[in-house]
Amino acid sequence: MRNLFAALLAAICMQAPLHAQIHSQSRDTVWKEQYRASAPKINDIQVTKLDVRFDYDKSYLYGKAWITLQPHFYPTDSLTLDAKGMDIKKVALISGEKQTPLKYSYVDSLQLHIQLDRTYKNSDKYTVYIEYTSKPNEIKSHGSAAITDDKGLYFINPKGMEKDKPTQIWTQGETESNSVWFPTIDKPDQKTKIEIAMRVPAKYVTLSNGLLIHQQKNSDGTRTDTWKLDMPIAPYLVFMGVGDYAVIKDSYKGKEVAYYVEHAYSDVARKIFGHTPEMIGFFSKILGIDYVWPKYDQIVGRDYVSGAMENVTATLHQESAQQNARELTDGNRWENVIAHELFHHWFGDLVTAESWSNLTVNESFANYSEQLWQTYKYGKDAGDAQGYEEMQGYLRSGSDKKDLVRFYYKDKEDMFDAVSYNKGGRILNMLRHYVGDDAFFKALNLYLTEHKFSTGEAHQLRLAFEQVTGQDLNWFWNQWYFGAGHPVLDISYVYDSSAHKMIVALEQQQKTGQIFQLPIDIDIYIGGKKTRHAVWMRHQRQLFSFAVSAKPELVNVDGDKILLAEKKDHKTLQEFINQYKLGGNYVDRKEAIDYASDHSEEPGAKDFLVSALADSFYGIRKDVLQQTNPKSYGPDDLKKIADMAASDVDRTVRAAAIDVLSFTGNPAYKPLFEAGVKDSSYSVAGASLQGLARIDQKAAMALLPVVEKDAKGRLASVVQKLTILTKTDADFDEIYGNFTGLPMGQEKVSGLFDMISYMSNLKDPGHFKKMTDAVVEIREKIAEMYPPFKDRINDALTQLLDKKTKEHGSAANQEADQQEIDYLKSQIK
């Protein structure tokens, strides 16, 4: 699964209440004593066969299930199935054509306890038959945070009452929500083959796991599609999708690769998903295991808020995946997600984490696949930039007290965080560097081969690496997989000219008390030539001394920038400039840019930053433009930036250059802004409209009727910011409905700030309170995973409070204003 807040984290979890018989006042402490083991296996599911039809008026599913099981080891005369919120009509044992009713209890409407007709041994198989009704909209939430609730089965606009929204059905199983719509043992350490017959209106297409083996037209205007996957998968990976889709077909080695998109996106479907066959080939090659599943389809679902989900052979994507041609000129923002979910078909689907405590053996690999793909397809800079952003996502998350493999947590949903994803991916990157490429991918191959169609855990991954490398790697697993935090390194340098020695002083300054063992590459450059020294840091403070022939131009600790660490590197500006030129990898250059931006007052810093505008990688050029104070540029620099605004090969760099020019407030750039508003790139058009508004707001507002007809991304954001200036209480219902109706994602996050701007126009205390509540609700959800975001929202609310307070003295309705001020004060916390 890929949880998305693109501007904040690679993954986000929203806390939800535990489903447990625990008093609320003790909920925050009891979990610390509850060891989260793998689910015990009494019965093993072998095959699940379903026959389902849908009631669109009631949002019900009417189902029949044939479940074949086998005792795991010990003899048993009973069976417990997860079946949440269902009406159970019949439970029977199937023997040939014979049905024998079975006694059962279903007291809590969560688990179905069945008394079998006799005691079965582990050499026996038996099949139970269940008729049931699933009522996903009528059950209480049981704590899922993978999405906003855990209904499992979702009817989207089932009656067609919402204009411009398609009618769809999709399912979401992770973590344990598929048991809302079919009875199963809803644990990740179970595996079942699956066959589903879906009766749907004939106008719709369907999608499920495996292959479509049969279609039958029915006399009532419906059609029954039967899908079958004759390979075992975890219950949470079972999927159904129904809707009016265009199906665009590709292939990989004769296997179907299809993209299910809304018809409006059929022409660009290949531009969005078209790298998929190449991705399959690339991942198959590096892992040494070809894609094992019979096909690979991807479908886009409305109102799906979890980013994407790796259902076996039928990945579900959030509607944000659908981008029109103008959006794609800025680059395919969904490409990493596509790679992420595909890679799960090895790590997560072929071998599944045996418990949610071990989730990282699914998610860290999918996270790391994004860097692997970027490097392969777009070059080392692109891959390193992806890895760097993932590391920053972890470091900013405030998660340094969480173990990677976590046997104590409040709820399984807590595991979907920046530790399981981002940190886990960075740990794999360090491991690859330590053991070498050949050993790394050989060990992954061994792990997948030994546990295919089964489950895995962190220890089994360690054993695979030990078998390949011949090394005891407990030290690595103990500190990175079964420990928390990361090193905080202080790095300083002393050159002893008399002894011709270069001394590097390293100190671990993390406050946890843990001392990390760190293999570190220290590169020393003399006369432009690099000498690498591989050293180990095993103590809190260590000095490393190297004989040198002259004073080095650069000493580069962690030369390949592999370490997952915070660093305070006591280099001078010139040494950082040398790092940019001599070290040369993306992070070397990024660190140099960051230092120069933070020390722009130092002589030479601005000239260095200007020179970096010619960097070969668009990400560095964009970083320079976004991080440098626009006021520091001289006329010649601005001419260079104006040229970039007009002609840089990357549209997002052009937009960043336009932003710099707009900050100058120089009317001379008006023609450039006016031309940019018409650009096919939403980023360029949005930046240009914003720049035009800075120097001629009236002219920018006059363009709104034209540009708002086709405004997405950055352009839509600027249009909204300008439009919001004209809105009042009379527009509240529309604005509030549009905002609260957005799925949780980047658009909603950025919209928070627009809503805060809009609140400054509100005079009705009821409206003000309602919008404040909406903003605060999202603030709290995001802050659970990314605490610094709460400060950003509170800063914006504080600015609004100051504005309201200043206006209060002259307000005509002082009582209403005071209500707003008092309520806002109560929510800034």
C-alpha positions in Angstrom: 0.0 0.0 0.0 1.2 3.5 -0.8 -0.2 6.1 1.6 0.2 9.6 0.2 0.7 13.0 1.4 3.1 14.0 -1.3 4.3 17.2 0.2 4.6 15.9 3.7 5.5 12.2 3.8 5.7 9.1 1.7 3.3 7.4 3.9 0.7 8.6 6.5 -1.4 6.9 9.0 -4.4 8.5 10.7 -5.0 7.1 14.2 -8.3 5.5 15.0 -9.9 4.0 18.1 -8.9 0.5 19.1 -11.5 -2.1 18.8 -11.1 -3.7 22.2 -12.9 -4.1 25.5 -10.7 -1.4 27.1 -11.7 1.6 29.0 -10.7 4.8 27.2 -8.7 6.1 30.1 -6.4 3.0 29.9 -6.2 2.8 26.2 -2.9 4.7 25.9 -1.0 2.4 28.3 -2.4 -1.1 27.9 -0.9 -1.6 24.5 2.6 -1.3 26.0 2.2 -4.7 27.7 0.4 -6.5 24.8 2.9 -8.4 22.6 1.7 -8.5 19.0 2.5 -12.0 17.9 1.7 -13.6 14.6 -1.9 -14.9 14.5 -2.1 -18.5 15.7 -3.0 -21.0 12.9 -5.7 -23.6 13.9 -7.2 -23.9 10.5 -5.6 -23.0 7.2 -7.7 -21.7 4.3 -7.0 -23.6 1.1 -9.6 -22.3 -1.4 -12.3 -19.5 -1.2 -15.1 -19.5 -3.8 -17.5 -16.7 -3.8 -20.8 -15.9 -5.6 -21.9 -12.3 -5.1 -24.4 -9.8 -6.3 -24.9 -6.2 -5.4 -27.9 -4.2 -4.2 -27.1 -0.6 -5.3 -30.1 0.9 -3.6 -29.2 -0.5 -0.2 -25.4 -0.7 -0.7 -25.6 -4.4 0.2 -23.8 -7.5 -1.1 -25.6 -10.8 -1.2 -23.0 -13.5 -1.0 -22.5 -17.2 -1.0 -19.1 -18.6 0.1 -17.6 -22.0 -0.2 -14.5 -22.1 2.0 -12.2 -25.2 2.0 -9.9 -25.5 5.0 -7.5 -27.9 6.6 -6.4 -28.1 10.3 -2.9 -26.6 10.5 -1.5 -29.3 12.9 -3.6 -30.2 15.8 -7.0 -31.9 15.4 -10.0 -29.6 15.7 -13.8 -29.8 15.7 -14.4 -26.1 15.3 -13.8 -23.2 13.0 -13.7 -19.4 13.7 -14.1 -17.1 10.8 -13.9 -13.3 10.7 -17.2 -11.9 9.4 -17.9 -8.3 10.3 -21.4 -6.9 10.5 -23.1 -9.5 8.3 -26.5 -11.1 8.4 -25.8 -14.8 8.4 -28.4 -16.8 6.6 -27.0 -20.4 6.5 -24.0 -22.3 7.6 -23.5 -25.9 6.3 -20.9 -28.5 5.6 -20.5 -29.5 2.0 -19.9 -33.1 1.1 -20.3 -33.7 -2.6 -23.9 -32.5 -3.4 -24.9 -32.8 0.2 -25.3 -29.9 2.6 -25.3 -30.6 6.4 -26.4 -27.7 8.6 -23.8 -26.7 11.2 -24.3 -25.1 14.5 -22.8 -21.7 14.9 -22.8 -18.6 17.1 -22.4 -15.0 16.0 -22.8 -13.0 19.1 -20.5 -10.0 18.5 -21.1 -9.8 14.8 -17.4 -9.9 14.3 -16.5 -13.6 14.4 -18.5 -16.6 13.3 -17.9 -19.6 15.5 -18.8 -22.8 13.8 -19.1 -26.2 15.4 -18.0 -28.8 12.9 -19.7 -32.2 12.4 -16.6 -34.1 13.8 -13.0 -33.7 14.7 -10.7 -33.2 11.7 -7.0 -34.1 11.5 -4.4 -32.1 9.6 -4.6 -34.6 6.8 -8.3 -33.8 6.3 -9.9 -31.1 4.2 -13.4 -29.9 4.6 -15.6 -27.3 3.0 -18.1 -25.0 4.7 -20.9 -23.1 2.9 -22.2 -19.8 4.1 -25.0 -17.6 2.8 -24.8 -14.0 4.1 -25.6 -10.4 3.5 -22.8 -7.8 3.8 -23.9 -4.3 4.9 -20.7 -2.2 4.9 -22.4 1.1 5.4 -24.2 -0.1 8.6 -21.3 -1.5 10.6 -19.3 0.4 13.1 -15.7 1.2 12.3 -13.2 -1.1 14.0 -10.1 1.1 13.8 -8.7 1.0 10.4 -6.4 3.9 9.5 -5.1 2.5 6.2 -8.1 4.5 4.9 -10.6 6.8 6.6 -12.6 3.8 7.8 -12.6 0.1 7.4 -15.8 -0.8 5.5 -14.0 -3.2 3.3 -16.6 -2.8 0.5 -17.4 0.6 -1.0 -20.3 1.7 -3.1 -19.5 5.0 -4.8 -22.5 7.0 -6.0 -24.5 3.8 -6.1 -27.8 5.5 -7.0 -26.2 7.9 -9.5 -27.4 10.9 -7.5 -24.1 12.8 -7.6 -23.6 14.6 -10.8 -20.4 14.1 -12.7 -19.4 11.2 -10.4 -19.3 7.6 -11.8 -21.0 4.7 -10.1 -18.4 2.3 -8.9 -17.7 -0.5 -6.4 -14.3 -1.3 -5.1 -12.9 -3.1 -2.1 -10.1 -2.4 0.4 -8.8 -5.3 2.4 -5.6 -4.1 4.2 -5.4 -4.5 7.0 -8.3 -6.8 8.0 -11.3 -5.4 6.3 -12.1 -7.8 3.6 -14.0 -9.9 6.2 -16.7 -7.2 6.0 -17.7 -8.6 2.6 -16.7 -12.3 2.7 -16.1 -14.7 5.6 -12.5 -15.6 6.0 -9.6 -15.9 8.5 -8.6 -12.3 8.0 -4.9 -12.5 9.0 -1.8 -11.9 6.9 -0.4 -15.4 7.7 -3.2 -17.1 5.9 -3.2 -17.9 2.2 -6.1 -18.9 -0.1 -6.7 -19.5 -3.7 -9.7 -17.4 -4.9 -12.6 -17.6 -7.3 -15.3 -14.9 -7.5 -18.4 -14.8 -9.6 -19.8 -11.3 -9.7 -23.3 -10.5 -11.0 -23.4 -6.9 -12.2 -25.3 -4.6 -14.5 -24.2 -5.6 -18.0 -23.1 -2.0 -18.8 -20.2 -2.3 -16.3 -16.9 -4.0 -16.4 -15.4 -6.0 -13.5 -12.0 -6.7 -12.2 -10.7 -9.2 -9.6 -7.7 -11.3 -8.9 -6.4 -13.6 -11.6 -8.0 -14.3 -14.9 -11.6 -13.8 -16.2 -12.5 -17.4 -16.9 -16.2 -17.1 -17.7 -18.8 -14.5 -18.7 -22.5 -15.2 -18.8 -25.3 -12.8 -19.9 -28.4 -13.1 -17.7 -32.0 -12.5 -18.7 -32.5 -9.6 -16.2 -30.0 -7.3 -17.9 -27.1 -8.4 -15.8 -23.9 -10.3 -16.5 -22.0 -12.7 -14.3 -18.2 -12.5 -14.5 -16.1 -15.2 -12.9 -12.5 -14.5 -12.0 -10.1 -17.1 -10.7 -6.6 -17.1 -9.3 -5.2 -20.6 -8.7 -2.3 -19.3 -6.6 -2.5 -18.7 -2.8 -2.7 -15.1 -1.6 -3.4 -13.4 1.7 -7.1 -12.6 2.3 -6.4 -8.9 2.5 -5.2 -8.9 -1.1 -8.5 -10.2 -2.5 -10.2 -7.5 -4.6 -13.3 -6.6 -6.6 -13.8 -3.6 -8.8 -17.0 -2.7 -10.8 -17.7 0.3 -12.9 -17.9 2.0 -16.3 -14.3 1.9 -17.3 -12.2 2.2 -20.5 -9.8 -0.8 -20.5 -6.5 -0.1 -22.2 -4.5 -3.2 -22.8 -0.7 -3.7 -22.9 1.2 -6.9 -22.4 4.3 -8.4 -20.8 5.6 -11.7 -22.2 2.2 -12.6 -23.4 0.5 -11.7 -20.1 -2.2 -9.1 -20.0 -1.2 -5.7 -18.6 -4.4 -3.5 -18.5 -5.3 -0.1 -17.3 -8.9 0.5 -16.1 -9.5 4.3 -16.3 -12.5 6.6 -16.6 -13.3 7.2 -20.3 -12.1 10.8 -20.2 -8.6 9.5 -19.5 -8.5 6.7 -22.1 -6.3 8.7 -24.4 -3.6 9.3 -21.8 -3.8 6.0 -19.9 -0.6 4.8 -21.5 1.2 8.0 -20.6 0.2 7.4 -17.0 0.7 3.7 -16.7 2.6 2.8 -19.9 5.9 2.1 -18.2 4.4 -0.8 -16.4 5.6 -3.6 -18.8 9.1 -2.1 -18.6 8.9 -2.0 -14.8 7.8 -5.6 -14.7 10.8 -6.6 -16.9 13.2 -4.5 -14.8 12.1 -5.8 -11.4 12.0 -9.4 -12.7 15.6 -9.0 -13.9 17.2 -7.5 -10.8 15.4 -10.0 -8.5 16.1 -13.0 -10.8 12.4 -14.1 -10.4 10.1 -13.3 -13.3 6.7 -11.9 -12.5 4.8 -15.1 -11.5 1.2 -13.9 -11.6 -1.1 -14.6 -14.7 -1.7 -10.9 -15.5 -1.3 -7.4 -14.1 -4.1 -4.9 -14.1 -4.5 -1.5 -12.5 -7.7 0.3 -11.8 -8.6 3.8 -10.6 -11.3 4.2 -7.9 -13.1 7.4 -7.0 -13.0 8.5 -3.4 -10.2 6.0 -2.6 -8.0 7.9 -0.1 -5.1 5.5 0.6 -3.0 6.3 -2.4 -2.9 2.8 -3.8 -3.2 -0.9 -2.9 -1.3 -3.9 -4.2 -4.2 -6.3 -4.6 -2.8 -9.3 -6.4 -2.9 -8.8 -10.2 -5.5 -5.9 -9.6 -3.9 -2.9 -8.1 -6.3 -0.1 -7.0 -5.2 3.5 -7.4 -6.6 6.7 -6.0 -8.3 9.0 -8.6 -5.2 11.3 -8.3 -3.5 8.8 -10.6 -5.7 10.1 -13.5 -3.8 13.1 -15.0 -4.7 14.8 -18.2 -2.2 15.8 -20.9 -1.4 19.2 -19.3 -0.7 17.7 -15.9 1.6 15.1 -17.5 3.8 17.9 -19.1 5.0 18.5 -15.5 5.9 14.8 -15.2 3.9 11.8 -14.1 3.5 12.4 -10.4 2.1 8.9 -10.0 5.0 7.0 -11.5 6.6 6.1 -8.2 3.3 4.8 -6.8 3.0 2.6 -9.8 6.4 1.2 -9.2 5.7 0.8 -5.5 2.6 -1.2 -5.9 4.1 -3.4 -8.7 7.1 -4.3 -6.5 4.7 -5.4 -3.8 3.8 -8.3 -6.2 7.1 -9.8 -5.0 7.4 -8.3 -1.5 4.0 -8.4 0.1 2.1 -10.6 -2.4 4.5 -13.4 -3.3 6.0 -13.4 0.2 3.7 -11.7 2.7 4.6 -10.3 6.1 3.5 -12.9 8.6 2.3 -10.3 11.0 1.7 -6.6 11.0 4.6 -6.2 13.4 6.8 -7.3 10.5 5.1 -5.0 8.0 8.4 -3.5 6.9 9.3 -6.7 5.0 6.4 -5.6 2.7 6.6 -1.8 2.7 10.4 -1.1 3.0 10.9 -3.0 -0.3 8.1 -1.2 -2.1 9.5 2.1 -0.8 13.0 1.2 -2.0 11.7 0.1 -5.4 10.9 3.8 -6.2 14.6 4.6 -5.9 15.5 1.5 -7.9 13.1 2.5 -10.7 14.1 6.1 -10.8 17.8 5.2 -11.0 17.2 2.7 -13.8 14.9 4.9 -15.9 16.1 8.4 -15.2 19.7 8.1 -13.9 21.5 8.1 -10.6 20.7 11.7 -9.7 17.0 10.9 -9.9 17.3 7.8 -7.8 19.5 9.5 -5.2 17.0 12.4 -5.0 14.2 10.0 -4.4 16.1 8.3 -1.7 17.1 11.6 -0.1 13.5 12.8 0.0 12.4 9.5 1.6 15.0 9.9 4.3 14.0 13.4 5.0 10.4 12.2 5.3 11.5 9.8 8.1 13.7 12.4 9.8 10.9 15.0 9.8 8.4 12.5 11.2 9.5 12.5 14.8 9.5 8.7 14.8 12.9 8.1 16.4 11.4 6.1 19.3 9.8 3.5 17.2 11.4 0.2 16.3 11.3 -0.9 12.7 9.9 -4.3 13.6 7.4 -3.4 16.3 5.8 -6.0 18.6 4.1 -3.4 20.8 1.7 -0.9 19.2 -1.7 0.5 19.9 -3.3 -0.8 16.7 -2.0 -2.6 13.7 -2.8 0.5 11.6 0.0 2.4 13.5 2.5 0.3 11.6 1.8 2.2 8.3 4.2 5.0 9.0 7.4 6.7 8.1 9.4 4.0 9.9 7.9 0.9 8.2 8.1 2.7 4.8 10.8 5.4 4.6 13.2 4.3 7.3 12.9 0.7 6.1 13.8 1.7 2.6 16.8 3.6 3.7 18.0 0.6 5.8 17.8 -1.5 2.7 19.9 1.0 0.8 22.6 0.9 3.6 22.5 -2.9 3.5 23.0 -3.0 -0.2 26.0 -0.7 0.1 27.5 -2.8 2.9 27.1 -6.3 1.3 27.5 -5.2 -2.4 25.0 -5.3 -5.3 25.6 -9.0 -6.2 25.1 -10.3 -2.7 22.1 -7.9 -2.0 20.1 -9.1 -5.0 21.1 -12.7 -4.6 19.9 -12.6 -1.0 16.6 -11.1 -2.1 16.2 -13.9 -4.6 16.9 -16.5 -2.0 14.4 -15.0 0.5 11.7 -14.8 -2.2 12.4 -18.3 -3.5 12.4 -20.0 -0.1 9.2 -18.4 1.0 7.2 -17.9 -2.2 3.4 -18.2 -1.8 4.0 -18.1 1.9 5.0 -15.6 4.6 8.2 -14.0 5.8 9.6 -12.0 8.7 12.7 -9.9 9.4 14.6 -12.8 10.8 14.1 -14.9 7.7 15.4 -12.0 5.6 18.5 -11.9 7.9 19.1 -15.6 7.4 18.9 -15.2 3.6 21.6 -12.5 3.8 23.7 -14.5 6.1 23.5 -17.6 3.9 24.6 -15.5 0.8 27.3 -13.4 2.5 28.7 -15.9 5.0 28.5 -13.2 7.6 26.7 -12.9 11.0 24.5 -9.9 10.5 22.8 -9.8 13.8 24.6 -6.6 14.6 22.9 -4.9 11.7 19.4 -6.4 12.3 19.6 -5.7 16.1 20.3 -2.0 15.7 18.2 -1.3 12.6 15.4 -3.8 12.5 14.8 -4.4 16.2 15.9 -1.1 17.5 14.8 2.5 17.2 16.2 5.8 16.2 19.2 6.8 14.1 22.7 8.3 14.7 23.0 12.1 15.0 26.6 12.7 13.8 28.8 15.7 14.6 31.7 15.8 12.1 34.8 18.0 12.4 38.2 18.1 10.8 41.8 19.0 11.8 44.7 19.1 9.4 48.1 18.6 11.1 50.5 20.2 8.6 53.6 19.2 10.6 52.7 15.5 10.7 51.0 15.5 7.3 47.9 14.0 8.8 44.2 14.6 8.3 42.2 14.0 11.4 38.4 13.4 11.3 36.5 13.6 14.6 33.1 11.8 14.7 30.7 12.0 17.6 27.3 10.4 18.0 25.0 12.9 19.7 21.7 11.1 19.7 20.0 11.4 23.1 18.7 7.8 23.2 22.0 6.5 24.7 22.3 3.9 21.9 25.6 3.8 20.1 25.3 2.6 16.5 27.9 0.5 14.7 28.6 2.3 11.5 30.7 1.2 8.6 31.7 4.6 7.0 33.5 5.5 3.8 35.7 8.6 4.2 36.9 10.0 0.9 39.9 12.3 0.9 40.6 14.5 -2.2 44.0 15.8 -3.0 44.8 17.4 -6.3 41.3 16.3 -7.4 42.1 12.6 -6.8 40.0 10.6 -4.4 41.3 8.1 -1.9 38.6 6.1 -0.1 39.1 4.9 3.5 36.6 2.3 4.9 36.4 2.7 8.7 34.1 1.5 11.5 32.6 3.7 14.1 31.7 1.7 17.2 32.0 4.3 20.0 30.3 7.5 20.8 33.4 9.5 19.9 36.2 8.4 17.6 39.2 10.0 15.9 40.4 8.8 12.5 43.8 9.8 11.3 45.0 9.6 7.7 48.4 10.2 6.3 48.2 12.8 3.5 50.7 14.4 1.2 49.1 17.9 1.4 46.1 19.6 2.9 43.0 18.0 1.2 40.6 20.1 -0.8 37.8 18.0 0.6 37.2 15.3 3.2 33.9 13.7 2.5 32.5 11.6 5.3 30.0 9.0 4.0 31.3 9.5 0.5 28.3 7.8 -1.2 25.8 9.4 1.2 24.4 6.1 2.3 24.0 6.6 6.1 20.6 7.1 7.6 21.6 9.9 9.9 21.3 13.5 10.9 24.6 15.3 10.3 26.2 18.4 11.5 29.2 18.7 9.2 31.7 21.4 10.2 32.8 22.2 6.7 33.6 25.7 5.4 31.7 27.2 2.5 34.7 26.5 0.2 34.8 22.9 1.4 31.1 22.5 0.6 31.7 24.0 -2.8 34.5 21.5 -3.3 32.0 18.8 -2.2 29.6 20.0 -4.9 32.4 19.8 -7.6 34.4 16.8 -6.4 32.0 14.5 -4.6 29.4 15.2 -7.2 26.6 12.9 -6.3 23.1 14.4 -5.8 23.3 14.5 -2.0 26.8 16.0 -2.1 25.4 18.8 -4.3 22.2 19.1 -2.3 24.1 19.5 0.9 26.3 22.2 -0.6 23.3 24.1 -1.9 21.6 23.9 1.5 24.7 25.2 3.3 25.2 28.1 0.8 21.5 29.0 1.0 21.7 29.1 4.8 24.9 31.1 4.7 24.1 33.4 1.8 25.8 36.3 3.6 29.2 34.6 3.3 31.4 35.9 0.4 31.2 33.6 -2.5 27.9 31.9 -1.5 25.7 33.8 -3.9 28.0 33.3 -6.8 28.2 29.6 -6.1 24.4 29.4 -6.0 24.1 31.2 -9.3 26.6 28.8 -10.9 24.5 25.9 -9.6 21.6 27.1 -11.7 23.4 25.4 -14.6 23.4 22.0 -12.8 22.6 19.1 -15.1 19.9 17.8 -12.8 16.6 19.6 -12.8 16.1 18.9 -9.1 19.2 20.9 -8.1 18.3 23.8 -10.4 14.8 23.9 -8.8 16.3 23.6 -5.3 18.5 26.7 -5.9 15.6 28.7 -7.2 13.4 27.7 -4.3 15.9 28.2 -1.6 17.8 31.4 -2.5 16.5 34.7 -1.4 15.2 36.4 -4.6 16.4 39.8 -3.2 20.0 38.6 -3.4 20.0 38.3 -7.2 21.5 41.1 -9.3 20.4 42.2 -12.8 22.6 39.7 -14.6 21.4 36.9 -12.4 17.8 37.8 -13.0 18.4 37.8 -16.8 19.7 34.3 -16.5 16.7 33.3 -14.4 14.3 34.9 -16.9 15.9 32.8 -19.6 15.3 29.7 -17.5 11.7 30.8 -17.0 11.2 30.9 -20.7 13.2 27.9 -21.9 14.3 25.4 -19.2 13.7 21.9 -20.4 11.9 21.0 -17.2 8.5 22.8 -16.7 8.7 22.7 -12.9 12.1 24.5 -13.0 10.5 27.1 -15.3 7.7 27.6 -12.7 10.3 28.0 -9.9 12.2 30.6 -12.0 8.9 32.5 -12.6 8.3 32.4 -8.8 11.7 34.1 -8.3 10.8 36.8 -10.9 7.4 37.4 -9.3 9.0 38.1 -5.9 10.8 41.1 -7.4 7.5 42.8 -8.2 9.1 44.2 -11.4 6.4 45.2 -13.9 8.9 44.5 -16.7 8.1 40.8 -16.3 4.4 41.3 -17.1 4.7 40.1 -20.7 6.5 36.9 -19.5 3.8 36.2 -17.0 1.0 36.9 -19.4 2.6 34.4 -21.9 3.2 31.9 -19.2 -0.5 31.9 -18.1 -1.2 30.3 -21.5 1.4 27.6 -21.1 0.3 23.9 -21.4 2.0 23.2 -18.0 -0.3 23.9 -15.0 2.8 24.6 -13.0 4.1 27.3 -15.4 0.6 28.7 -15.9 0.0 28.8 -12.1 3.3 30.4 -11.3 2.7 33.0 -14.1 -0.8 33.8 -12.9 0.5 34.3 -9.3 3.3 36.5 -10.6 0.9 38.6 -12.6 -1.3 39.0 -9.6 1.6 40.4 -7.6 2.2 43.2 -10.1 -1.3 43.7 -11.5 -4.0 41.9 -9.5 -6.8 43.4 -11.6 -5.3 41.9 -14.8 -4.9 38.5 -13.1 -8.5 38.5 -11.8 -9.7 39.4 -15.3 -8.2 36.1 -16.6 -9.9 33.9 -14.0 -13.1 33.2 -16.2 -10.8 31.9 -18.9 -8.2 29.9 -16.9 -10.6 28.4 -14.4 -12.3 26.4 -17.1 -9.2 24.1 -17.2 -7.3 24.5 -13.9 -5.6 21.7 -12.0 -2.5 21.4 -9.9 -0.6 24.6 -9.3 -2.9 26.6 -11.5 -6.0 25.4 -9.6 -4.4 26.4 -6.4 -3.6 29.9 -7.6 -7.1 30.3 -9.0 -8.6 29.2 -5.7 -6.4 31.6 -3.8 -7.5 34.5 -6.0 -11.1 33.4 -6.1 -11.3 33.1 -2.3 -10.6 36.8 -2.0 -14.0 37.4 -3.4 -16.0 34.9 -1.3 -18.2 35.6 1.7 -20.6 33.8 4.0 -23.0 33.6 1.1 -20.7 31.1 -0.5 -20.1 29.0 2.6 -22.1 25.9 1.8 -20.5 25.4 -1.5 -16.9 26.1 -0.3 -17.3 24.0 2.8 -18.9 21.1 0.9 -16.2 21.2 -1.8 -13.4 21.1 0.8 -14.8 18.5 3.1 -15.7 16.3 0.2 -12.2 16.1 -1.0 -10.4 12.8 -0.4 -7.6 12.9 2.1 -4.5 13.8 0.0 -2.3 16.6 -1.2 -5.1 18.7 -2.6 -6.9 18.7 0.7 -3.7 19.4 2.6 -2.9 22.4 0.5 -6.5 23.5 0.6 -6.3 23.9 4.4 -4.4 27.1 4.0 -6.9 28.4 1.5 -9.7 27.7 3.9 -7.9 29.6 6.6 -7.6 32.6 4.2 -11.3 32.2 3.5 -12.1 32.3 7.2 -10.9 35.8 7.4 -13.9 36.8 5.3 -16.5 35.0 7.4 -18.7 37.1 9.6 -21.2 34.4 10.7 -19.8 32.8 13.9 -21.6 29.5 13.0 -19.8 29.3 9.7 -16.5 30.3 11.3 -16.8 27.6 13.9 -17.8 25.0 11.4 -14.8 25.7 9.1 -12.5 25.9 12.0 -13.6 22.5 13.1 -12.9 21.1 9.6 -9.4 22.6 9.5 -8.6 21.3 13.0 -9.9 17.8 12.2 -7.5 17.5 9.3 -4.7 19.1 11.3 -5.0 16.5 14.0 -5.1 13.6 11.6 -2.0 14.7 9.8 -0.2 15.6 13.1 -0.5 12.0 14.3 2.0 11.0 11.7 3.8 14.3 11.0 3.9 16.5 14.1 5.6 19.5 12.5 2.5 20.0 10.3 0.5 21.0 13.4 2.8 23.9 14.0 2.4 25.1 10.4 -1.4 25.1 10.6 -1.2 26.7 14.1 1.0 29.4 12.7 -1.5 30.1 9.9 -4.4 30.1 12.5 -2.4 32.5 14.7 -1.9 34.9 11.8 -5.7 34.7 11.2 -6.3 35.4 14.9 -4.0 38.4 14.8 -5.9 39.7 11.8 -9.3 39.2 13.4 -8.1 40.8 16.6 -6.8 43.9 14.8 -10.1 44.3 12.9 -12.2 43.7 16.1 -11.9 47.3 17.3 -13.6 48.7 14.2 -16.0 45.9 13.5 -19.7 46.6 13.2 -20.6 43.3 14.8 -18.2 43.1 17.7 -20.1 40.4 19.6 -19.9 38.0 16.6 -16.2 38.8 16.1 -15.5 38.1 19.7 -17.1 34.7 19.4 -14.9 33.9 16.5 -11.8 35.2 18.3 -12.6 33.2 21.4 -13.3 30.0 19.5 -10.2 30.3 17.4 -8.0 30.8 20.5 -9.5 27.6 22.0 -8.4 25.6 18.9 -4.8 26.8 18.6 -3.1 24.2 20.7 
